[in-house]
Amino acid sequence: MRPASSAPPAPATTTVGIVGGGPAGLLLARLLHRSGIDCVVLESRDRAYVEQRQRAGILEQGTADTLRACGAGERLDREGIVHHGIRLRFDRRSHRIDFPPLTGGRSVLVYAQTEVVKDLIALQLAEGPPLVFGARALAVERADTERPVIRYAHQGREHALTCDYVVGCDGFHGIVRDAVPAAARRTYERGYPYSWLGVLADVPPSCDELVYAHSERGFALFSMRSPTISRLYLQVPNGTDPADWPDERIWDELDARSATDGPWTLARGPITAKSVLPMRSVVTEPMRYGRVLLAGDAAHIVPPTGAKGLNLAASDVTELAHAFAHLKETGSTELLDGWSDTCLRRVWRAEQFSYSMTTTLHTDPGQSAFDTRLQLAQLDRIASSGHAAAELAENYTGLPFARAAVPTSAR
Ligand SMILES: Cc1cc2nc3c(=O)[nH]c(=O)nc-3n(C[C@H](O)[C@H](O)[C@H](O)COP(=O)(O)OP(=O)(O)OC[C@H]3O[C@@H](n4cnc5c(N)ncnc54)[C@H](O)[C@@H]3O)c2cc1C
């Protein structure tokens, strides 16, 4: 494998210029490479930073299938943990949602985003296409022409990459979106009056599945990264400073919010990382302007309650790889022309699910006792109706991708 430090500088031209080496950009590059379509990935951060950035951890079956089909499934199948259900905890009771019978056999996989990113980076550095770390895109120029240009800074110098297409996989704070004139795009947005305090702890998870806890003290989520590392979240007010949450306070609050009349012991251990994650729902439409396309968090974000962000990024780029492969094989832009609409149907479905999970489980600071009773009625409905449980299970395990996991040419 070629070490990152000796990665060659990007060529001056390419077919698909990809800004951002997160899950969306890396997976797209992998799929294009397997279809014989040349591309370059520009990533502003260094390799270590990108590989250590703590974020999502739940892979839908469609995401895992895409990773497997493009050759990135070996470690995922060895180390990923299949989960067939989740637990809802409310009103001091626990209810398990059993996915397979509700979804025709679907489940999810616990495999951290950090590991997905490590696997894709290792493959790309070994096999190509070019992946340039420390390359910060400054602007996309000539977006309305057939040869858009990415201007970027690398090792103190400015460079230009001329492309047939530019794909912005540069996340919520990226710059590619700015290449689309304000009059040509519309942003739909909703904020939430709370954030998540997320911690990593060196302690085995207290439950073998994720526990989503509704409590009048606020929401809590008990998740995991591996059999020995717990990932835990507490709803906190916006603007919370993690320094105001010493470890004991975090464990006490997790305990209080997960109280149940059934058996439950929360295992405590050393907390190794703490961060605060704001909650937002944002969609930019359309996801394409001429030859500039936006995928993943660059186009849309969801509150993490439904575990959809990483999975939406994967479905966007899987669909996009199909469209580029179709263009290469047939000369037709038909799939590319319909790509934004195809993705947005799935995106809005995931936005609705994430919103519904979030507002059902969290306590709004202005919430009345009536609002709380409505939340509990909804949770009770999920616990007692097969139809309501199936609706949750189908959305959680992920609606099927529009097409098969990867283009045939990329297998
Ligand atoms: C702080 C945080 C915590 C999260 N936690 C969870 C969670 O717990 N559970 C969950 O389900 N989801 C979570 N998510 C959502 C999920 O991680 C994202 O949906 C997913 O990372 C989207 O992948 P992406 O490739 O589209 O964007 P990103 O992962 O954001 O990748 C974008 C990449 O572009 C690079 N970049 C940005 N600007 C430039 C530039 N100008 N030039 C070159 N490169 C650039 C960035 O360095 C980054 O590597 C979290 C997201 C964030 C931001």
PDBQT file of the ligand as one rigid body, heavy atoms in Angstrom, charges set to zero:
ROOT
HETATM    1  C1  LIG A 501     -20.512  15.870  14.723  1.00  0.00    +0.000 C 
HETATM    2  C2  LIG A 501     -21.375  14.829  14.068  1.00  0.00    +0.000 A 
HETATM    3  C3  LIG A 501     -21.801  13.709  14.799  1.00  0.00    +0.000 A 
HETATM    4  C4  LIG A 501     -22.624  12.759  14.209  1.00  0.00    +0.000 A 
HETATM    5  N1  LIG A 501     -23.059  11.714  14.957  1.00  0.00    +0.000 NA
HETATM    6  C5  LIG A 501     -23.904  10.836  14.404  1.00  0.00    +0.000 A 
HETATM    7  C6  LIG A 501     -24.414   9.779  15.167  1.00  0.00    +0.000 A 
HETATM    8  O1  LIG A 501     -24.093   9.639  16.335  1.00  0.00    +0.000 OA
HETATM    9  N2  LIG A 501     -25.278   8.908  14.570  1.00  0.00    +0.000 N 
HETATM   10  C7  LIG A 501     -25.670   9.060  13.253  1.00  0.00    +0.000 A 
HETATM   11  O2  LIG A 501     -26.444   8.254  12.737  1.00  0.00    +0.000 OA
HETATM   12  N3  LIG A 501     -25.193  10.055  12.505  1.00  0.00    +0.000 NA
HETATM   13  C8  LIG A 501     -24.330  10.943  13.042  1.00  0.00    +0.000 A 
HETATM   14  N4  LIG A 501     -23.872  11.958  12.307  1.00  0.00    +0.000 N 
HETATM   15  C9  LIG A 501     -24.258  12.010  10.893  1.00  0.00    +0.000 C 
HETATM   16  C10 LIG A 501     -23.315  11.215   9.977  1.00  0.00    +0.000 C 
HETATM   17  O3  LIG A 501     -22.066  11.043  10.577  1.00  0.00    +0.000 OA
HETATM   18  C11 LIG A 501     -23.198  11.964   8.633  1.00  0.00    +0.000 C 
HETATM   19  O4  LIG A 501     -24.486  11.936   8.048  1.00  0.00    +0.000 OA
HETATM   20  C12 LIG A 501     -22.156  11.381   7.670  1.00  0.00    +0.000 C 
HETATM   21  O5  LIG A 501     -20.865  11.663   8.149  1.00  0.00    +0.000 OA
HETATM   22  C13 LIG A 501     -22.327  11.986   6.265  1.00  0.00    +0.000 C 
HETATM   23  O6  LIG A 501     -21.221  11.671   5.465  1.00  0.00    +0.000 OA
HETATM   24  P1  LIG A 501     -20.701  12.716   4.373  1.00  0.00    +0.000 P 
HETATM   25  O7  LIG A 501     -19.578  12.030   3.686  1.00  0.00    +0.000 OA
HETATM   26  O8  LIG A 501     -21.853  13.198   3.575  1.00  0.00    +0.000 OA
HETATM   27  O9  LIG A 501     -20.203  13.979   5.186  1.00  0.00    +0.000 OA
HETATM   28  P2  LIG A 501     -18.979  14.122   6.213  1.00  0.00    +0.000 P 
HETATM   29  O10 LIG A 501     -18.808  12.882   6.986  1.00  0.00    +0.000 OA
HETATM   30  O11 LIG A 501     -19.222  15.396   6.945  1.00  0.00    +0.000 OA
HETATM   31  O12 LIG A 501     -17.702  14.272   5.289  1.00  0.00    +0.000 OA
HETATM   32  C14 LIG A 501     -17.421  15.479   4.607  1.00  0.00    +0.000 C 
HETATM   33  C15 LIG A 501     -15.927  15.512   4.334  1.00  0.00    +0.000 C 
HETATM   34  O13 LIG A 501     -15.640  16.666   3.543  1.00  0.00    +0.000 OA
HETATM   35  C16 LIG A 501     -14.458  17.273   4.052  1.00  0.00    +0.000 C 
HETATM   36  N5  LIG A 501     -14.505  18.689   3.643  1.00  0.00    +0.000 N 
HETATM   37  C17 LIG A 501     -15.298  19.663   4.123  1.00  0.00    +0.000 A 
HETATM   38  N6  LIG A 501     -15.039  20.835   3.492  1.00  0.00    +0.000 NA
HETATM   39  C18 LIG A 501     -14.073  20.570   2.578  1.00  0.00    +0.000 A 
HETATM   40  C19 LIG A 501     -13.379  21.367   1.624  1.00  0.00    +0.000 A 
HETATM   41  N7  LIG A 501     -13.636  22.683   1.484  1.00  0.00    +0.000 N 
HETATM   42  N8  LIG A 501     -12.430  20.794   0.840  1.00  0.00    +0.000 NA
HETATM   43  C20 LIG A 501     -12.143  19.461   0.966  1.00  0.00    +0.000 A 
HETATM   44  N9  LIG A 501     -12.765  18.659   1.869  1.00  0.00    +0.000 NA
HETATM   45  C21 LIG A 501     -13.726  19.210   2.668  1.00  0.00    +0.000 A 
HETATM   46  C22 LIG A 501     -14.557  17.052   5.548  1.00  0.00    +0.000 C 
HETATM   47  O14 LIG A 501     -13.282  17.146   6.197  1.00  0.00    +0.000 OA
HETATM   48  C23 LIG A 501     -15.113  15.644   5.607  1.00  0.00    +0.000 C 
HETATM   49  O15 LIG A 501     -14.104  14.655   5.613  1.00  0.00    +0.000 OA
HETATM   50  C24 LIG A 501     -23.040  12.919  12.862  1.00  0.00    +0.000 A 
HETATM   51  C25 LIG A 501     -22.604  14.017  12.127  1.00  0.00    +0.000 A 
HETATM   52  C26 LIG A 501     -21.801  14.971  12.724  1.00  0.00    +0.000 A 
HETATM   53  C27 LIG A 501     -21.390  16.179  11.908  1.00  0.00    +0.000 C 
ENDROOT
TORSDOF 0
